[in-house]
Amino acid sequence: MDIRLLYRNGQNRSGIQEYTYQIVSHLLKIAPQNHYQFFYNSWQKNQLPQEWSNFKNTYIQNFQIPN
């Protein structure tokens, strides 16, 4: 899943950012049997949101390639 837009504008999420965050948060809870790979492009390394880090079925990849 592409989560680039979650790392824009700091803590203030726009409508699409909030929607994406909520969809992923709920998917992790209702389908724990699935494995989720998140990716984004950024020069800085970012962490998954704290509550997502508690799930063992998640993996995050930063390609460090500019858009």
C-alpha positions as CSV (number, residue, x, y, z in Angstrom):
1,M,0.0,0.0,0.0
2,D,1.3,3.4,-0.9
3,I,1.2,5.6,2.2
4,R,3.2,8.6,1.0
5,L,0.4,11.0,1.6
6,L,0.3,10.1,5.3
7,Y,3.7,11.7,5.8
8,R,2.8,15.1,4.4
9,N,1.9,18.2,6.5
10,G,3.0,16.8,9.8
11,Q,0.3,15.9,12.3
12,N,-2.5,17.8,10.6
13,R,-4.2,15.3,8.3
14,S,-6.3,16.4,5.3
15,G,-9.5,14.5,4.4
16,I,-7.8,12.0,2.1
17,Q,-5.0,11.5,4.6
18,E,-7.4,10.8,7.4
19,Y,-9.5,8.5,5.2
20,T,-6.4,6.5,4.3
21,Y,-5.3,6.3,7.9
22,Q,-8.7,5.0,9.0
23,I,-9.0,2.5,6.2
24,V,-5.6,1.0,7.0
25,S,-6.2,1.0,10.8
26,H,-9.4,-0.9,10.4
27,L,-8.0,-3.4,7.9
28,L,-5.2,-4.3,10.3
29,K,-7.8,-5.0,13.0
30,I,-10.4,-6.9,10.9
31,A,-8.0,-8.9,8.8
32,P,-5.0,-9.8,10.9
33,Q,-4.4,-13.0,8.8
34,N,-3.2,-10.8,5.9
35,H,0.3,-9.3,5.6
36,Y,0.6,-5.6,4.8
37,Q,3.5,-4.0,3.1
38,F,3.5,-0.2,3.2
39,F,5.8,2.0,1.0
40,Y,6.6,5.6,0.6
41,N,9.2,7.8,-1.1
42,S,11.1,10.2,1.1
43,W,14.6,11.3,1.9
44,Q,13.8,11.0,5.5
45,K,13.0,7.6,7.2
46,N,9.6,7.6,8.8
47,Q,8.0,5.1,11.2
48,L,4.7,3.5,11.0
49,P,2.0,5.1,13.2
50,Q,2.5,3.8,16.7
51,E,-0.7,1.8,16.8
52,W,0.3,0.1,13.5
53,S,3.7,-0.9,14.8
54,N,2.0,-3.3,17.3
55,F,0.9,-5.6,14.4
56,K,3.4,-8.2,13.4
57,N,1.9,-8.5,9.9
58,T,3.1,-5.1,8.8
59,Y,6.3,-4.0,7.0
60,I,7.3,-0.6,5.8
61,Q,9.7,0.2,2.9
62,N,11.2,3.6,2.1
63,F,12.5,3.8,-1.4
64,Q,14.1,7.2,-1.0
65,I,13.4,8.1,-4.6
66,P,11.9,11.6,-5.1
67,N,8.4,11.8,-6.7
